[in-house]
Amino acid sequence: QVQLVESGGGLVQPGGSLRLSCAASGFIFSNYAMSWYRQAPGKERELVASISAGRLTNYADSVKGRFTISRDRAKNTVYLQMNSLKPEDTAVYFCTKRGGGSAYSSVDYWGQGTQVTVSS
């Protein structure tokens, strides 16, 4: 079965950095696009970044230039490098698998999420 296990969240000061990891299993990792979403209390769920099977990437305007999504096929892992963190980045971050190789494919699996808190 498909499993997505996030790690790397925590508490960080504004301006700091974190790298989230998502360990994937149960499918042919290299064939599918992957994405990161986030959700904070009282806010709508937001697509943060996506990466296609061909490693094309896209980002929300709110994180562009600060976050980088990447994937390691040998490790079946997708990463989200987060730099210059702001309090507005505080949220639960979810790793997702999409149903095809395109980042426009619909999401079909979600991880459990990892908390990121940016606070001084």
DRENMI-627436 format. One record per residue (C-alpha): residue in three letters; z, x, y. Coordinates in steps of 0.05 Angstrom, whole numbers, plus 5000, padded with zeros to 4 digits. Each point is the difference from the previous one (the first is absolute). Example, Ala and Ser with C-alpha at 12.3 -4.5 7.8 and 13.67 -1.06 7.14 Angstrom:
REM DRENMI-627436
GULUM  rest     Z     X     Y
GULUM   ALA  5156  5246  4910
GULUM   SER  4987  5027  5069
REM end
This chain:
REM DRENMI-627436
GULUM  rest     Z     X     Y
GULUM   GLN  5000  5000  5000
GULUM   VAL  4989  5020  5072
GULUM   GLN  5059  5034  5033
GULUM   LEU  5007  5025  5071
GULUM   VAL  5064  5037  5017
GULUM   GLU  5013  5020  5072
GULUM   SER  5047  5056  5022
GULUM   GLY  5015  5043  5061
GULUM   GLY  5029  4949  5048
GULUM   GLY  5063  5012  5039
GULUM   LEU  5031  5007  5069
GULUM   VAL  4966  5044  5051
GULUM   GLN  5006  5011  5075
GULUM   PRO  4945  4981  5048
GULUM   GLY  4947  5055  5001
GULUM   GLY  5016  5020  4929
GULUM   SER  4957  4998  4937
GULUM   LEU  5003  4971  4930
GULUM   ARG  4952  5000  4941
GULUM   LEU  4998  4939  4955
GULUM   SER  4975  5006  4929
GULUM   CYS  4973  4947  4953
GULUM   ALA  4996  5017  4927
GULUM   ALA  4948  4956  4966
GULUM   SER  4990  4985  4926
GULUM   GLY  4967  4950  4954
GULUM   PHE  4929  5004  5028
GULUM   ILE  4945  5050  5013
GULUM   PHE  5027  5025  5066
GULUM   SER  4936  5032  5026
GULUM   ASN  4961  4935  4995
GULUM   TYR  5042  4959  5049
GULUM   ALA  5016  4998  5073
GULUM   MET  5073  5005  5020
GULUM   SER  5037  4978  5062
GULUM   TRP  5067  5002  5036
GULUM   TYR  5029  4938  5033
GULUM   ARG  5065  4992  5038
GULUM   GLN  5045  4943  5020
GULUM   ALA  5060  4997  5046
GULUM   PRO  5048  4942  5008
GULUM   GLY  4971  4949  5048
GULUM   LYS  4931  5032  4999
GULUM   GLU  4936  4985  4963
GULUM   ARG  4979  5043  4942
GULUM   GLU  4953  5054  5025
GULUM   LEU  4947  5042  4967
GULUM   VAL  5016  5071  5018
GULUM   ALA  4947  5041  4965
GULUM   SER  4949  4996  4944
GULUM   ILE  4961  5051  4959
GULUM   SER  4939  4984  4959
GULUM   ALA  4983  5028  4932
GULUM   GLY  4953  5047  5037
GULUM   ARG  5057  5021  5046
GULUM   LEU  4975  4964  5062
GULUM   THR  5060  4982  5043
GULUM   ASN  5019  4949  5052
GULUM   TYR  5063  4989  5042
GULUM   ALA  5034  4949  5043
GULUM   ASP  4993  5015  5073
GULUM   SER  5075  5006  5006
GULUM   VAL  5002  5060  4953
GULUM   LYS  4933  5033  5012
GULUM   GLY  5007  5074  5015
GULUM   ARG  5071  5001  4973
GULUM   PHE  4994  4979  4927
GULUM   THR  4955  5027  4945
GULUM   ILE  4986  4967  4933
GULUM   SER  4976  5043  4943
GULUM   ARG  4994  4999  4924
GULUM   ASP  5008  5050  4944
GULUM   ARG  4959  4979  4940
GULUM   ALA  5032  5051  4955
GULUM   LYS  5069  4972  5014
GULUM   ASN  4980  4926  5006
GULUM   THR  5037  5000  5066
GULUM   VAL  4985  4973  5069
GULUM   TYR  5037  5027  5061
GULUM   LEU  5015  4978  5070
GULUM   GLN  5017  5058  5047
GULUM   MET  5035  4972  5061
GULUM   ASN  5008  5044  5061
GULUM   SER  5026  4986  5070
GULUM   LEU  5040  4941  4975
GULUM   LYS  5021  4945  5047
GULUM   PRO  5054  4947  4994
GULUM   GLU  4944  4949  4995
GULUM   ASP  4980  5032  4933
GULUM   THR  5065  4976  4969
GULUM   ALA  4982  4955  4941
GULUM   VAL  4996  4994  4925
GULUM   TYR  4937  5036  4978
GULUM   PHE  4961  4975  4941
GULUM   CYS  4948  5035  4958
GULUM   THR  4943  4955  4975
GULUM   LYS  4942  5004  4952
GULUM   ARG  4935  4966  5017
GULUM   GLY  4953  4966  4951
GULUM   GLY  4941  5046  5011
GULUM   GLY  4979  5067  5028
GULUM   SER  4991  4973  5071
GULUM   ALA  5058  4996  5049
GULUM   TYR  4975  4930  5014
GULUM   SER  5015  4977  4929
GULUM   SER  5058  4952  4995
GULUM   VAL  5070  5025  4982
GULUM   ASP  5018  4985  4928
GULUM   TYR  5065  5038  4990
GULUM   TRP  5060  5018  5043
GULUM   GLY  5055  5051  4993
GULUM   GLN  5073  4984  5013
GULUM   GLY  5002  5034  5068
GULUM   THR  5039  5056  5033
GULUM   GLN  5040  4994  5064
GULUM   VAL  4983  5043  5060
GULUM   THR  5048  4998  5058
GULUM   VAL  4985  5037  5065
GULUM   SER  5061  5003  5045
GULUM   SER  5039  5047  5044
REM end
